[in-house]
Amino acid sequence: MSLLEPRARPFPVGPFLFLLLITAGCSDRGVGGDASDGAAMSAARVSPPDQRVFSELGDFLNRYWLRPVPAQGAAPEGFDSLAASLHPETCGLCHQAQYEDWQTTVHSRAYSPGLSGQLVNWVDTDPATVQSCQVCHTPLSEQIAQLRGTDGEFVPNPDFDPSLRNQGLVCAACHVRGNRRYGPPRRDGSLEPSPPQGIHGGVTARTTYFEDSRFCAPCHQFAAPAPNGKSLQNTHEEWEQTRYAAEGVSCQGCHMPDRRHLWRGIHDPEMVAAGVTIEWFRDGAGEAGTAVELRITNSGTGHHFPTYVTPEIVVELWLEDESGAQLADSDTTSIIGRRVKFEAGQWVEVADTRIPADSSHSVTTRTAGSAARAQARVTVYPDEFYRETFEGMLNWSLSDTSRELIAQAHEEAAGSPFVILEQAFDLRSGRILEEEMSPATVD
């Protein structure tokens, strides 16, 4: 069976619902924040300029992540077009390394074909739904076509820049408020701002909050929906319950090593492989009735493995005789992931086999007398929920624009799996016959 082919599911899928991100995005729970402030700001007028100044950490925690991020407003006197630009390629003129890293990330593709192919259906009829997604995927006011006017109704946004929207989570979304630049402490830990004579007045303020996991939480932690009492996106709370939080290892410590703007996760084979330890165990020397175990331990991930509801990890284990032929009825398959479905107006958890931090998941089989070795393969499907969803959507009546985008998204999701382990284990010697493969994409 090709690993790119749709697979039979031990988890019931239920009806295809493509509102996952929309429904989840309706929650404005920012860790340490007040969502009501954001609603008030956006209702003040169509595109309110941001005049806030953050004087201390507590103030920053509560008010930095108003979503959508209030418009920057008129550029200060002395700013030229480069200084006033919110486009990441402009930032890259001076911050080349950061820009090149960002280009490789999911953040740069946050306004993806899968998202835009859905939102195009509601741009005119349901702008509230559109905004509920965009506040994380394209959070700047300048990236959103319609905002609430003074009467609470959605009206065209005069500051809207579609080319900026199409670039997803841009540099300015994290670093620019009211045309002022914010950032982390200097590498020596000091909080001195940059000299003001820089192209955009330097870095206005530095704060340790940029190195705090709470900075990531507004978009990586949903309060609702929460099937089975667990939020669809529960990464921050999962992290808080681990030793990593107690030891002061933040999200940025792993996902932005040495401050690089990488944010790699479930789509990165090397990072996924480094986050787990995979071991063989046997009970006996290979004679009839001997148990063989493949144990996967979440040894290096500061949250559940995987953390979100979209990926699945498929573990396959089977036995072979001396000639390499697979023994009948010796194969077993286990799926690591969280399955949810939308049923009777709410999200329901169907299964949750994810591995909490520092915990293990085992797949076992028993040898037959003719078994000489065990074989295992561990394959990561980063976008399995999306693959299924977009496949179902292609059977719907869609506009030409929506269909083209969803077809592209389906192709990308179907092409995302990769193998992190493929090994043979000798049942007699207890040794690995084929060393662990370097993580590779699935052909």
N, C-alpha and C positions, 0 to 999 in steps of 0.2 A: 504494500500500500504506500503510495506517495504521501509524504508528510504534509504536502500542500493540499491534499484532497480533504473535503469535509469529512469529519469522523463521526461515528456513532456516539451518542452521548449517554453516559450513565446518569447525568443530571437532566431532569426535564427542563426544556427551554421555555415553554409557555409562549404566549403571543409575542411577536416581535414588537418591541417598544423602543423607539429611537430617541426618546426624550430623557435619557439618562442624565446627560450633562445639563440639560435645561432644567429638569426637576431639581437636581442637586444644586444647581447654581442659584435657585431661588432663595436659598438660605444665605443671609449676610452675616453669619457668625464669624467675626474676626476675633481671634484669641487676644484678649486685652482690648477689644474695640467696641464701639457702639454703632450699630448699623443705622440707628435712627438718625444720627448726624448726617450720614451719607444721603439719606432720603431727603432730609431737609435742605441740604446744600443743592442737590440736583433740581429741586423744585423751586429754588429761588428765582431762577430764570432759565432760559434755554441752555446757556452755556456759561455758568458762573466762573469768573476768573478766581484763581486760587491765591488768596492773600495771606494764608496762614504762615506763622513762624513757630517752629517747635523749639521750646526753650529747655525742656528737660525730658528724660527718658519716659516718664509716665505719660506726659502729654503726647509724646511721639507714639507710644504704644496705642493710645486711645484714638488718635486722629489721623495718622499718616495714611492708613488704608481706607479712606472713604472711597466707595466704589459706586458708580464710575469715578475715577480720579477727576476732581474738578479741573476745568479747562485752565490752561496756563495763563491766559489773558494776554494783554498787549506786552510785547517784549520791552524790557527796560531800555532807557535811553543809552545809546552807545552800543547796543547789540546789533550786529549785522545779521544777514540771513543765515550764516552758519551758526552763530551763537543762539539764534532763536529756533533753529530746526529741532524737531523731535525725531527725525529719521535716524535709524541706527547706522546707516552708511555714513552719515555725517559724523556721528560719534567716532566711527572707525578711522576717520582721518587722523585723529590723535591717539585713540585707544585701539590700535590695530589688533593686538593680541586678544583683547577681550571681544572685539567684534568678530574675529575669525572663530573663536571658540563658540560664541553665541550662534553663529551660522550653522553649526553642526548639531544644534540641540532641538528638542521637541518644542522648547519655548519659541523658537523662531518660526515654528510651523503651527503655532497654537490656533491660528485661524486656518484650519486645515480644510481640504476638500470635503471631508466627512461632516464637519461642522457647518461650513458655508453652504453645502448642498442641502442641509436641513433648514437652515435659517432663511434661505432665499424664499422658502414657501410662506414665511410669516412677516417678511419685512414690512408689508403694507397693512396686513390684517391684525398682527399681534406683536407690536413693537415691544411690549413688556416682556414677552417670552424671549425675544431676540436679546434685549438688554440683560436679562437674567443670566444668559450664557456669556455675553461679552464682558461682563464685569470681571471675569477672571481671564478669559481668552484674549481679550483686547481691552484692557481696563481704562485706557485714557478716554476722556470725553471726546477728544478729537478723533477717536477711532469709531465712534458710534453715530449712525446716521440720524437717529431720532432720540431726543431727550425730552423729559417732562418740562412743559412750560409752567408759568406761574399759576395756571388753573389746574395743574395736575395732569393735563392731557399731553400726549406725545406730539411733538411738532418737529419739523426739520431742524437739524443742528447746523447753523451757519459755519461752525468751525470744523465740520466733518471732512476728513481726508481719507478717501478710500485706499489710496496707496499705502498710507500708514497703517490702516486697519489690516490690510492683507499681510503685513509682516508680523502679526501676532503679538507676543509679549515682548515689547521693545525695551531698549535701555531706559528710556524716559519713564516707563511705567514704574520702575523701582527707584529711579534716581532723581527725577525732576518733579518739583512741586512749585507752582507759581514762578516758573522760570529760574528757580534756585536749585542748585545741585547739592544732593545729599549723598553721603557715602559712609563706609566703615572707618574705623580708626586707621591711622597710618600703621605700617608694618611694625614700627617700634611701640605701638600701643597708644601713642599720643593722639589727642583730639584736635590739634591745631588745624584750622581751615587752610585751604590753599591760598597762595597770594592772590589778591583780587584782580590783578592785571591780566589774568588768563582770558582766553577767548570768550568764556561765558561767566567771567567773574570768579573762576575757580570753584572749589567745593565750598559751599556756603556753611555746611555743618557736617560734622562727623559724629557718629553715635555707635555704640556697641550693639545697638539693636539690629544692625545689619548682619551681625554675627550670631544672632539669637534665633532659635528655631521658631519663635513666635512671629518672626518676619515672614516665614513661609506659610504659616498656618491659615491666614484668611482664605487662600485658594486651595489648600491641601487638607482642609478639615471642614466637613459639613456638619451642621447640627441636625439637619433633616434633609431628606428622609433617612430613617434609621431602622431598616428591617431587622427584626430580632434584637432590637435595642442597640445595634451597632451601625453607626453612620456609614453611608455608602463610601465616603472618603473619610477614613478615620486615622490617617497617618500620624498626625501630631499626638493624639491621645495614645496610640500604640507606642510611639516613641517615649512618651512620658512614663510608661510603665516598665521600661527597660533599664538595664544597667547603664546604657549609653547616656540617658538623661542624668542619672545620678553621677556619672563620671564627667559630665560636661561636654560630651561629644554631640555637637549640634548637627542639624541637617546639613548645614554648609560644610561641616568638617569632613563629610564623606562625599557629598555631591558637588562641592566646589573646592576640591583639594588645592592647596596653595593659592586660594582665591581665584582659581580659574573658573571662567563662566561656562561650565560644561553641563551641569545638572543631568548627568547621565543616570539612567535607572534601568528599568525592566527591558528597554530596547537595546541595551549595551551588553553584548555577550561577555566581555571580559569582566565587567562589573558584576553581572549576575553570577558568573562562575566563582568569582572571588568571595561572594557573599555567603556561600554554602560550603559545607564539607560533606563529601560523599564517601561512604565506607562500606566494605563488604564484611559480612560475618557468616560463619557457618557453625553448625552444631554437629560435629562428627567429622568423618574423613571421606565423605562422598558415598557411603553405602546407602542402600535403600532406606528411605525414611529420614534422611538427613535434611535439616532445614537450612535454607539459604536466605540471607537477609541483605537487602540493599538499604542502607540507612542514610537519609539526607538530613543534615543538621543545619539550622539557620544560625550559623556561627559568626557571621559578619554583617548582618543586616539589622539596622537599628529600629526595625518595626516588623510587622508580619511579612512573611514571604509567600506570595506577593502581597502588597498592601492594598491594592485596589481591586475592583470587581471585574476589570476588563481582561487581565491575563489568565492563562492557565499553563501549568507545567505538567507535562505528561511523562510519567515514568513507566517504562516497559522492561519487563524481566522475563526471561525464558531460558530453557535448558536445551543443550545440544549433546549428541553422542560424539564418539571419537572422530567420526567422519565429518562432523559439522552440521549434521541434519538436526533440525529442530524436533524435539520430542513432542508428541501429541499431548494436548491438554496441559502443557507445562508453562504456558505463557500467562502472565498476569499484567494488568495495566492499572495504574493508579493515577488519579488526577489531583493535583494540588491547586487549589483556587477557591474562589467564592462565587457561587452561582446565585443570582437574584432574578426575579421576574416581576412584572407588573400585573397584578391580579385584583379584581374587584376594587379598583380605584386606589390601590396602594402597592408599594414595593414589598415583596415577600422574599425572604431568604430561603433558598431551596437546599443549599449545602454550603458548608464552610470547612474546607480541609487545609486551609493555610497553616503555615508553621510560624508560631510566635518566636520572637527572638530567643536564642539559646535553647530552643526545643527541637525535636526531631520528628521525622515522618519515615516510617519503614514500609517497605514492600517485600513480601516474602513468598517463597515457593518451596516445595519439597522435592528432593531429588528422587528419581527412579534409579533402578539398578544400573541401567545403561547410560546414565548421565555422566558426562566427563567434564563439562564446563557449564557455567552460567553466563549469559550475556545480558547486558543492560544498556539502555539508551535513555537519556534524559533530554527532552525537547521542550523549549520554551516557546509558547505562542503568546507574544506580548499583546496582541490585539484581537483575541479570539471572540470576545463579546461583540466587538465592532464588525468583525468579518461576518458573523452570523446576522447581525442587525442589517448591515448594508446589503447582504445577499437577499434578505427578505424584502427590503425596500425596493429592490430592482424589479420585483413582481408587482409593485404598486403602480398606480397612474401618477406619474411625475411630470413636471415641466421638463422641457429639453435641457434647460440649464441645470436643474436639480439632478436629472438622470446622469448627465455627463460627469458632474462632480461626485455623485455617489458611486458611480462605476469606477472612477479613479480611486476613491477611498477604499472601495472593496478590493481592488487590485493591490493597493499598498498594504492593507491589512493581511491579505492572503499571502503576501510575500514576506512577511515579517518574522516567521519562525526561524529558530536556530537551535543547534544541538550544543549542549555544554558538556556532555559526557557520552562516550560510547566505549564500553570495556567488555573484555572477557575475563572470567574468573575461574581458575582451575580448581575443581572441587577436591582433588586429591592432595595437592600441595598447599592449597590455600593461598596461592599467589595470583596476582593480576598478570594475565598473559599479554594484554595490550594496554599500554599506558594510556592515561586519560588524554583524549584529544584536546587540542586547542579549540576553544569555542569557534564554531563555524556556522555560517548560515546554511539553511536547508536548500538544496537544489531541487 
